[in-house]
């Protein structure tokens, strides 16, 4: 689980949100910090790492003198799923971490909430889908603990979906070369449901997709959106399922051929971050899951385009949350 804090430029206590040339949401970020605490593991060490991350991020907020009224903290739907799987009490976890926040910021008085898969999918869709693609796209977030997403139906209503597995929590044996049958059967949803299958623009996010583009397309480290193909996904699966060192060497060689020094530095940092985030086994399982989803989505009768939001993917739902609340604020002000 990434724990993120975004400091936003405020004007008269209102957030300025604009549309860029491509029609994507843009807001002015002073500082963006994230820490991968892997809290969804729900181990003692993961819990302590999450507490430490929260303290560090609150310290950054205090330095920027951000009002507690402009801070929103929530656990992801993947964490909520694991809490329920282990029959833990969500309210107890919320109280413990709320006290951690209050110790560092006494004026903070909101409980830490858990995002549901539906709410996270809604916010994420707003954050990553270009508004001009809204009616013809589907967003898919392959998280560590679950896979969720959504799209707008013909009536203009948002429909979400979620599957109880992700790139980290995927029950497989090390010797398995294909996804288990029970998972493959659930992935048929992407092929059988017209609301998903008929969409021509597919926006992906999630750690495993981030890893893939870092390793296959290091030269695109500065791009906002990176377009990829089903063939790219199959190549990634083949590399990740084979010799892990060969995949690293392949990516490192591509980085070494980048002539722009600043771009090469960023690409190398992305590659190092990928190696520090994923074990070879996590990468293999995630690649198999990504390939399984892409196989179900990709049919010859509909030409589709596949994208990954390169910049800000880890705060996609935060973007959606901000845009939704600012929109509601203006709507209420005019009524």
C-alpha positions as CSV (number, residue, x, y, z in Angstrom):
1,X,0.0,0.0,0.0
2,X,1.4,3.4,-1.0
3,X,0.8,6.1,1.5
4,X,0.7,9.4,-0.3
5,X,0.5,13.1,0.6
6,X,-0.2,15.8,-2.0
7,X,0.3,19.4,-1.1
8,X,-2.1,21.5,-3.3
9,X,-1.9,25.2,-4.2
10,X,-5.0,26.9,-2.7
11,X,-6.5,30.2,-3.8
12,X,-8.8,31.8,-1.3
13,X,-9.3,28.4,0.2
14,X,-10.4,27.0,-3.2
15,X,-8.4,24.5,-5.3
16,X,-7.7,25.6,-8.9
17,X,-8.3,22.6,-11.2
18,X,-7.8,23.1,-15.0
19,X,-7.8,20.9,-18.1
20,X,-4.6,20.4,-20.1
21,X,-4.3,20.3,-23.8
22,X,-5.2,16.6,-23.9
23,X,-8.2,17.2,-21.7
24,X,-6.7,15.6,-18.6
25,X,-7.1,17.1,-15.2
26,X,-4.2,19.3,-14.0
27,X,-3.7,20.8,-10.6
28,X,-0.6,22.5,-9.2
29,X,1.4,20.1,-6.9
30,X,4.0,21.7,-4.7
31,X,5.3,18.4,-3.4
32,X,4.3,14.8,-3.9
33,X,5.7,12.2,-1.5
34,X,4.8,8.5,-1.3
35,X,6.0,5.6,0.8
36,X,5.3,2.0,0.0
37,X,4.6,0.5,3.4
38,X,2.9,-2.7,2.1
39,X,0.3,-2.3,4.9
40,X,-2.0,-4.7,3.1
41,X,0.2,-7.5,4.3
42,X,-1.3,-6.8,7.7
43,X,1.8,-8.1,9.6
44,X,3.2,-6.5,12.7
45,X,6.2,-5.1,10.7
46,X,3.9,-3.7,7.9
47,X,1.8,-2.0,10.6
48,X,4.8,-0.3,12.2
49,X,6.1,0.7,8.7
50,X,2.7,2.3,8.0
51,X,2.7,4.2,11.3
52,X,6.2,5.5,10.6
53,X,5.2,6.5,7.1
54,X,2.2,8.4,8.4
55,X,4.4,10.3,11.0
56,X,6.9,11.2,8.3
57,X,4.2,12.5,5.9
58,X,2.4,14.4,8.7
59,X,5.8,16.0,9.5
60,X,6.1,17.2,5.8
61,X,2.5,18.6,6.0
62,X,3.3,20.5,9.2
63,X,6.3,22.1,7.5
64,X,4.1,23.3,4.7
65,X,1.5,24.6,7.2
66,X,-1.4,22.9,5.5
67,X,-4.6,23.1,7.4
68,X,-6.0,19.8,8.8
69,X,-9.2,20.6,7.0
70,X,-7.4,20.1,3.7
71,X,-6.1,16.6,4.6
72,X,-7.9,13.3,3.8
73,X,-6.5,10.0,4.8
74,X,-7.9,6.6,3.8
75,X,-7.0,3.0,3.5
76,X,-7.3,1.4,0.1
77,X,-9.9,-1.2,-0.8
78,X,-7.2,-3.8,-1.0
79,X,-6.5,-3.2,2.7
80,X,-10.2,-3.4,3.5
81,X,-10.4,-6.7,1.6
82,X,-7.5,-8.3,3.5
83,X,-8.9,-7.0,6.8
84,X,-12.2,-8.8,6.1
85,X,-10.3,-11.9,4.9
86,X,-8.5,-12.1,8.2
87,X,-11.6,-11.3,10.1
88,X,-10.1,-8.2,11.7
89,X,-12.1,-5.2,12.9
90,X,-11.9,-2.3,10.5
91,X,-13.0,0.2,13.2
92,X,-10.2,-0.9,15.6
93,X,-7.6,-0.4,12.9
94,X,-9.0,3.0,12.0
95,X,-8.9,4.1,15.7
96,X,-5.3,2.9,16.1
97,X,-4.1,4.8,13.1
98,X,-6.2,7.9,13.7
99,X,-4.5,8.2,17.1
100,X,-1.1,8.0,15.3
101,X,-2.2,10.9,13.1
102,X,-3.6,12.9,16.1
103,X,-0.3,12.5,18.0
104,X,1.5,14.1,15.1
105,X,-1.3,16.6,14.3
106,X,-3.5,17.2,17.4
107,X,-6.1,19.3,15.4
108,X,-6.8,16.4,13.0
109,X,-10.3,15.1,14.0
110,X,-11.5,12.9,11.1
111,X,-11.5,9.1,11.3
112,X,-9.4,7.2,8.8
113,X,-11.8,5.6,6.4
114,X,-11.6,2.5,4.2
115,X,-12.3,3.0,0.5
116,X,-14.7,0.5,-1.0
117,X,-13.7,-1.1,-4.3
118,X,-16.6,0.9,-5.9
119,X,-15.5,4.2,-4.5
120,X,-11.9,3.7,-5.3
121,X,-12.8,2.7,-8.8
122,X,-15.0,5.8,-9.3
123,X,-12.3,8.2,-8.0
124,X,-9.6,6.4,-10.0
125,X,-11.6,6.6,-13.3
126,X,-12.0,10.3,-12.8
127,X,-8.3,10.6,-12.1
128,X,-6.8,8.7,-15.0
129,X,-9.3,8.7,-17.9
130,X,-9.1,11.7,-20.2
131,X,-12.6,13.4,-20.1
132,X,-12.9,13.2,-23.9
133,X,-12.6,9.4,-23.6
134,X,-15.1,9.0,-20.8
135,X,-17.9,7.4,-22.7
136,X,-15.7,4.9,-24.7
137,X,-13.2,3.8,-22.0
138,X,-12.8,1.4,-19.1
139,X,-10.2,1.9,-16.3
140,X,-8.6,-1.1,-14.6
141,X,-6.5,-1.0,-11.5
142,X,-4.4,-4.1,-10.8
143,X,-3.5,-3.6,-7.1
144,X,-1.5,-5.8,-4.8
145,X,-4.6,-7.2,-3.1
146,X,-7.4,-6.8,-5.6
147,X,-8.3,-5.8,-9.1
148,X,-11.0,-3.2,-9.6
149,X,-12.2,-0.8,-12.2
150,X,-15.2,0.7,-14.0
151,X,-16.8,2.5,-16.9
152,X,-19.8,4.6,-17.8
153,X,-22.7,2.7,-19.3
154,X,-25.0,3.9,-22.1
155,X,-27.2,5.8,-19.6
156,X,-24.2,7.7,-18.3
157,X,-24.0,5.9,-15.0
158,X,-20.8,4.6,-13.6
159,X,-20.5,0.8,-13.2
160,X,-17.7,-0.7,-11.1
161,X,-16.3,-4.2,-10.8
162,X,-13.8,-5.8,-8.5
163,X,-12.0,-9.1,-8.2
164,X,-10.5,-10.4,-5.0
165,X,-7.0,-10.9,-6.2
166,X,-4.0,-8.8,-7.3
167,X,-0.4,-9.0,-8.2
168,X,0.8,-9.6,-4.6
169,X,-2.0,-11.8,-3.2
170,X,-2.4,-14.4,-5.9
171,X,-2.5,-18.0,-4.8
172,X,-0.1,-19.8,-7.1
173,X,2.7,-22.4,-6.8
174,X,6.2,-21.3,-7.9
175,X,6.1,-24.0,-10.6
176,X,2.8,-22.8,-12.2
177,X,3.2,-21.4,-15.7
178,X,-0.5,-20.4,-16.1
179,X,-3.1,-18.8,-13.8
180,X,-5.2,-21.2,-11.7
181,X,-8.5,-22.2,-13.2
182,X,-10.6,-20.3,-10.6
183,X,-8.9,-17.1,-11.5
184,X,-9.1,-17.6,-15.3
185,X,-12.8,-18.3,-14.9
186,X,-13.3,-14.9,-13.1
187,X,-11.3,-13.1,-15.7
188,X,-13.8,-14.1,-18.4
189,X,-15.8,-11.1,-17.1
190,X,-13.6,-8.9,-19.3
191,X,-14.6,-10.8,-22.4
192,X,-18.3,-11.6,-21.6
193,X,-19.6,-8.3,-20.3
194,X,-20.4,-6.0,-23.3
195,X,-20.1,-2.9,-21.1
196,X,-16.4,-3.6,-20.7
197,X,-15.6,-5.4,-23.9
198,X,-17.1,-2.7,-26.2
199,X,-14.9,0.0,-24.8
200,X,-12.1,1.0,-27.2
201,X,-9.8,2.9,-24.8
202,X,-8.4,0.9,-21.8
203,X,-6.6,2.8,-19.1
204,X,-4.5,0.7,-16.8
205,X,-2.8,1.5,-13.5
206,X,-1.3,-0.5,-10.7
207,X,2.2,-1.6,-9.6
208,X,2.6,-4.4,-12.1
209,X,1.8,-2.2,-15.1
210,X,4.1,0.5,-13.7
211,X,6.8,-2.2,-13.5
212,X,6.2,-3.3,-17.1
213,X,6.5,0.2,-18.6
214,X,9.6,0.9,-16.5
215,X,11.2,-2.2,-17.9
216,X,10.0,-2.2,-21.5
217,X,9.8,1.5,-22.2
218,X,12.4,3.2,-20.0
219,X,12.9,5.8,-22.7
220,X,9.4,7.1,-22.0
221,X,10.0,7.9,-18.4
222,X,8.9,11.6,-18.9
223,X,5.6,10.8,-20.7
224,X,2.3,11.5,-19.1
225,X,0.5,8.5,-20.7
226,X,2.3,5.5,-22.1
227,X,0.6,3.5,-24.8
228,X,1.4,-0.2,-25.0
229,X,0.1,-3.2,-26.9
230,X,-1.0,-6.8,-26.0
231,X,2.2,-8.0,-27.7
232,X,4.1,-5.9,-25.1
233,X,2.2,-7.6,-22.3
234,X,3.0,-11.0,-23.7
235,X,6.7,-10.2,-24.0
236,X,6.7,-8.9,-20.4
237,X,5.0,-12.2,-19.3
238,X,7.6,-14.2,-21.2
239,X,10.5,-12.3,-19.6
240,X,9.1,-12.3,-16.1
241,X,8.2,-16.0,-16.3
242,X,11.7,-16.9,-17.4
243,X,15.1,-15.6,-16.4
244,X,14.6,-12.6,-14.1
245,X,18.2,-11.5,-14.6
246,X,17.7,-11.5,-18.3
247,X,14.8,-9.1,-17.9
248,X,16.8,-6.8,-15.8
249,X,19.7,-6.9,-18.3
250,X,17.3,-6.2,-21.1
251,X,15.9,-3.1,-19.4
252,X,19.4,-1.9,-18.2
253,X,20.6,-2.1,-21.8
254,X,17.8,0.1,-23.0
255,X,18.5,2.6,-20.3
256,X,22.2,2.7,-21.2
257,X,21.2,3.6,-24.8
258,X,19.3,6.7,-23.7
259,X,21.3,9.7,-24.8
260,X,19.6,12.4,-22.8
261,X,21.4,12.5,-19.4
262,X,18.3,13.6,-17.3
263,X,16.0,11.1,-19.0
264,X,18.6,8.3,-18.5
265,X,18.9,9.3,-14.8
266,X,15.1,9.1,-14.3
267,X,14.8,5.8,-16.3
268,X,17.6,4.3,-14.1
269,X,15.8,5.4,-11.0
270,X,12.6,3.8,-12.2
271,X,14.3,0.6,-12.9
272,X,15.9,0.6,-9.4
273,X,12.6,1.4,-7.8
274,X,11.0,-1.5,-9.7
275,X,13.6,-4.0,-8.4
276,X,13.2,-2.7,-4.9
277,X,9.4,-3.0,-5.0
278,X,9.0,-6.4,-6.7
279,X,10.6,-9.7,-6.0
280,X,11.1,-12.0,-9.0
281,X,8.1,-14.1,-7.9
282,X,5.8,-11.1,-7.4
283,X,6.8,-9.8,-10.8
284,X,6.0,-13.2,-12.4
285,X,2.6,-13.5,-10.7
286,X,1.7,-10.0,-11.6
287,X,2.8,-10.4,-15.2
288,X,0.6,-13.6,-15.5
289,X,-2.4,-11.7,-14.1
290,X,-1.9,-8.7,-16.5
291,X,-1.5,-11.1,-19.4
292,X,-4.7,-12.9,-18.4
293,X,-6.7,-9.7,-18.3
294,X,-5.3,-8.4,-21.6
295,X,-6.0,-11.7,-23.3
296,X,-9.7,-11.5,-22.3
297,X,-9.9,-7.8,-23.4
298,X,-8.2,-8.2,-26.7
299,X,-10.5,-9.4,-29.5
300,X,-9.9,-8.9,-33.3
301,X,-13.3,-7.4,-34.0
302,X,-12.7,-4.3,-31.9
303,X,-9.6,-2.2,-32.3
304,X,-8.5,-1.0,-28.9
305,X,-5.8,1.2,-27.4
306,X,-4.1,0.5,-24.1
307,X,-2.6,3.2,-21.8
308,X,-0.8,3.5,-18.5
309,X,-0.9,6.8,-16.6
310,X,2.8,7.3,-16.0
311,X,2.7,10.5,-13.9
312,X,0.7,10.3,-10.8
313,X,-0.7,6.8,-11.1
314,X,-0.2,6.2,-7.4
315,X,-2.4,9.2,-6.5
316,X,-5.0,8.6,-9.2
317,X,-7.8,8.1,-6.7
318,X,-6.6,11.2,-4.9
319,X,-7.0,13.2,-8.1
320,X,-10.5,11.9,-8.5
321,X,-11.3,12.7,-4.9
322,X,-10.1,16.3,-5.3
323,X,-11.9,16.9,-8.6
324,X,-15.1,15.4,-7.3
325,X,-15.1,17.5,-4.1
326,X,-14.2,20.7,-5.9
327,X,-16.9,20.1,-8.5
328,X,-19.4,19.4,-5.8
329,X,-18.3,22.6,-4.0
330,X,-18.9,24.7,-7.1
331,X,-22.2,23.0,-7.8
332,X,-23.5,23.7,-4.3
333,X,-22.3,27.3,-4.5
334,X,-24.4,27.9,-7.6
335,X,-27.6,26.3,-6.3
